[in-house]
Amino acid sequence: MTSTSSRSKITPEREQEFYDAVLDQLRESGYEALTMEGVAARTRCSKSTLYRQWKTKPQFVAAALRANRCVRFAGIDTGSLAGDLREAARAAGEQSGRDTMLVQALSHAVLQDVDLQRVLRETLVEPELQAMDVIIRRGVERGEIPEGHPAVEFLTVQLFGVLRARPVLEGVHADQEYLTRFVEACVLPALGLT
């Protein structure tokens, strides 16, 4: 991907404003309704400015996702696996509304667009999986759970599943309190932890 400085004189702050507008429009209206025209209107610029920088909508969305990448589970280390999982629940719950809306806005589009799916995995999914792997590996090294514990395979899927499913099933986001209770009631017992 070409850097902004070689493409134009757009400042990093202005570029971030464009990315924020893309992500906000995605959360509000979904991928199909996202348009360069809408982003241009929101950021008070011309469509041609956006098309010069990002040739297509998928490229623009990919750039916005990359620029806003934030790994919630990175750096969590409370000294115990149970504590780390509780902290991961709190971290996931902090951004649950915004992140869940974004993932749900992209969920249909990623099934249709392989490149968009790759970028979503690169920017939102893989970093979280890697951070969770570090948390689990430390728990195994400390002897809190055995290597190859059968529940480990499902940990991240469970957390992400609750984040995605609760808004659909109950009409509310899985906030910190809800995710912490979920970890206490379902995740820790499955691992044999208290």
C-alpha positions in Angstrom: 0.0 0.0 0.0 1.3 3.4 -0.9 1.9 5.8 2.0 -0.1 8.9 2.3 2.9 11.2 1.9 3.6 9.9 -1.6 0.0 10.1 -2.7 -0.9 13.7 -1.6 -0.4 16.4 1.0 -3.2 15.1 3.3 -2.1 15.4 6.9 -2.3 12.4 9.2 -5.0 14.1 11.2 -7.1 14.7 8.1 -6.5 11.1 7.0 -7.7 9.9 10.4 -10.8 12.1 10.0 -11.6 10.3 6.8 -11.1 6.9 8.4 -13.3 7.8 11.3 -16.0 8.9 8.9 -15.8 5.6 7.1 -16.1 3.5 10.3 -18.9 5.7 11.6 -20.9 5.3 8.4 -20.3 1.6 8.5 -21.6 1.3 12.0 -24.6 3.5 11.3 -25.6 2.2 7.9 -23.7 -1.0 7.0 -21.2 -1.8 4.3 -23.6 -1.8 1.4 -24.8 1.8 2.2 -21.3 3.1 2.7 -20.4 5.5 -0.1 -17.6 7.8 -1.1 -20.2 10.5 -1.4 -21.3 10.0 2.2 -17.8 10.1 3.5 -17.1 13.2 1.4 -20.1 15.0 2.7 -19.3 14.1 6.3 -15.7 15.3 6.0 -16.5 18.3 3.7 -14.2 17.3 0.9 -14.7 16.3 -2.7 -15.3 12.7 -3.9 -12.3 13.1 -6.2 -10.0 13.6 -3.2 -11.1 10.3 -1.7 -10.9 8.4 -5.0 -7.4 9.7 -5.6 -6.3 8.4 -2.2 -8.4 5.1 -2.1 -9.4 3.8 -5.5 -12.3 1.7 -4.3 -14.6 1.3 -1.3 -13.0 -2.0 -0.2 -9.5 -0.3 -0.3 -10.9 2.7 1.8 -12.5 0.4 4.4 -9.3 -1.7 4.6 -7.2 1.4 5.2 -9.6 2.6 7.9 -9.6 -0.8 9.6 -5.8 -0.9 9.6 -5.4 2.7 10.9 -7.8 2.0 13.8 -6.5 -1.4 14.8 -6.5 -1.8 18.6 -5.8 -5.1 20.3 -7.9 -5.2 23.4 -6.2 -8.4 24.9 -2.6 -7.3 24.3 -0.6 -6.6 27.4 -3.1 -8.3 29.8 -1.1 -10.1 32.6 -2.6 -10.2 36.0 -0.5 -13.2 37.2 -3.2 -15.8 36.8 -5.2 -17.2 33.9 -8.5 -16.6 35.7 -7.5 -12.9 36.3 -6.3 -12.5 32.7 -9.6 -13.9 31.4 -11.6 -11.6 33.7 -9.5 -8.7 32.4 -10.0 -9.8 28.8 -13.8 -9.7 29.4 -13.6 -6.2 30.8 -11.4 -5.1 27.9 -13.8 -6.6 25.4 -16.8 -5.1 27.1 -15.3 -1.6 27.0 -15.6 -1.3 23.3 -18.4 -3.8 22.7 -21.0 -1.5 21.3 -18.7 0.2 18.7 -16.8 -3.0 17.8 -19.9 -5.2 17.6 -21.7 -2.7 15.3 -18.6 -2.6 13.1 -18.2 -6.3 12.8 -22.0 -6.8 12.2 -21.9 -4.1 9.5 -19.1 -6.0 7.7 -20.3 -9.5 8.3 -22.3 -10.0 5.1 -19.8 -8.1 3.0 -16.8 -10.2 4.1 -18.6 -13.3 2.9 -18.8 -11.8 -0.6 -15.4 -10.0 -0.7 -12.4 -12.2 0.0 -10.0 -9.2 0.2 -12.2 -7.5 2.8 -12.5 -10.7 4.7 -8.6 -11.0 4.8 -8.3 -7.4 6.0 -10.9 -7.9 8.7 -9.1 -11.0 9.9 -5.7 -9.2 9.7 -6.9 -6.1 11.6 -9.5 -7.2 14.0 -9.4 -11.0 14.5 -5.8 -12.3 14.2 -4.3 -9.8 16.7 -6.9 -10.7 19.3 -6.4 -14.4 18.7 -2.6 -14.0 19.1 -3.0 -12.0 22.3 -5.4 -14.6 23.7 -2.9 -17.4 22.7 -0.2 -15.6 24.9 -2.6 -15.5 27.8 -3.4 -19.2 27.5 0.2 -20.2 27.0 1.2 -18.4 30.2 -1.6 -20.2 32.1 -0.3 -23.5 30.8 3.3 -22.6 31.7 2.2 -21.7 35.2 0.5 -25.1 35.5 -3.0 -23.6 35.9 -4.4 -25.7 33.0 -2.9 -28.7 31.2 -1.4 -28.4 27.7 -4.1 -29.3 25.2 -7.0 -28.7 27.5 -10.1 -29.3 25.3 -11.9 -26.1 26.4 -9.1 -23.8 25.2 -10.0 -24.2 21.5 -13.4 -22.5 22.3 -12.3 -19.6 24.5 -11.9 -16.8 22.0 -14.9 -18.1 20.0 -17.0 -17.9 23.1 -16.0 -14.3 23.9 -16.5 -13.1 20.4 -19.7 -15.1 20.1 -21.2 -13.5 23.1 -20.2 -10.1 21.8 -22.0 -10.7 18.5 -25.0 -12.7 19.7 -26.2 -10.7 22.7 -27.3 -7.6 20.7 -29.2 -9.9 18.3 -30.8 -12.1 21.0 -31.4 -9.6 23.8 -31.2 -6.2 22.1 -28.3 -4.9 24.3 -24.5 -5.1 24.0 -22.4 -7.4 26.0 -20.9 -4.8 28.3 -18.1 -5.3 30.9 -20.4 -6.5 33.7 -22.1 -9.0 31.4 -18.9 -10.4 29.9 -17.3 -10.7 33.3 -20.3 -12.7 34.6 -20.1 -14.8 31.5 -16.4 -15.6 32.1 -17.2 -16.4 35.8 -20.2 -18.7 35.0 -19.1 -20.4 31.7 -15.5 -19.9 30.8 -13.7 -20.5 34.1 -15.7 -23.6 35.1 -15.0 -25.1 31.6 -11.3 -24.7 32.3 -11.6 -26.0 35.9 -10.7 -22.6 37.3 -12.4 -20.6 40.0 
